[in-house]
Amino acid sequence: PRRGCDASFLEQLIAYNPRRIVYVSCRADTLARDLGVLVGAGYQLLHVQPFDMFPQTRHIENVATLDWPHHRPRLQPSDAVGAALGALS
């Protein structure tokens, strides 16, 4: 969704513990906010690629790839989301 992921979804995603996340977003501001939460939880941002799907408009799609570096311990989902969202407020 354009509004990005809500805190409960991010908590569930972090708890699910995927090794890799591919995040597609049409809004750079919500992408940046949500990437901040995921990176704060321990994920490593590998790549962000913008795609101009709608030429001659201001609309850009972004695809971000995150990976879990296995050598770092995981945070508890609620701690990671709370800390990251608090820092963005």
N, C-alpha and C positions, 0 to 999 in steps of 0.2 A: 504493500500500500504506500501511497505517497507520504503519509505521515510517518513512515518508518515502522520499526518494531516497538511494541510497548514493553514495559518492564517485565511483565509476566511472561511474554514470549521469550525475551532474552534470557530470563532465568531458566525457563524450560530448555532452551537451546544449549545453554552452558551445562545444565545438569545432564542432558542427553549425551554430551561429551563426544561430538563428532571429531574425527581427526582432521577433516578439511571442511571448510565452509565456502561456498560460492554465493555471494550476495549480489543481487541485481537490483539496481535502484534508479529511479528517474529523478530523484532530488538529491543533489550533492550535500545539502545541509543535514538532512536526516541520515544520509549514508555516513557522513563524518561523525555525527553523534553516536550512531550505533556501532561504528567501527571503534570508537573510543571505548565503549563498554566492552566489546569483545577483546580488544587489545589489553584493556585493563584486567580482564579475566585470565590473561595469559596467552591468548592467541597471537600469532605472528602474522602481520600483514605482508603478504608476498607480492601482490600486484594489484593495481587498479587500472582498468582500461576503459576510457570513455568511448562511446559509440554514437556517432551522429546519425541517428535513425530518421531524423526529420530535418533534412537540409533547409537552410535559410530560415530556421526558427531558433529560438533559444533553448530548445529541449534537447538534452543530452542524456542518454542512458549510460550508466556506469556499472561495470562488473568488477567486483573485488574478490580476491581469493585470499583466504586466511588458512593457516595451518597451525596445528598444535605441536609445539616443540616438546618432544617427549621427555627431555631432561629436566623440565621445570615442574614443580608440584602445582596441582590445580587449586584454585580458590573455590570456596563455597559459592554457588550461584548468587545467593542473595547478597553476600558481601561484595562481590564483584560488581553487580548491577547497581547496588546502593551507592557504592563509592564513586563509580563512574558517572552516574546520573547526578549525584550531589555536586561533583566537580563542574558539571556543565550548567548548573543552575545559577 
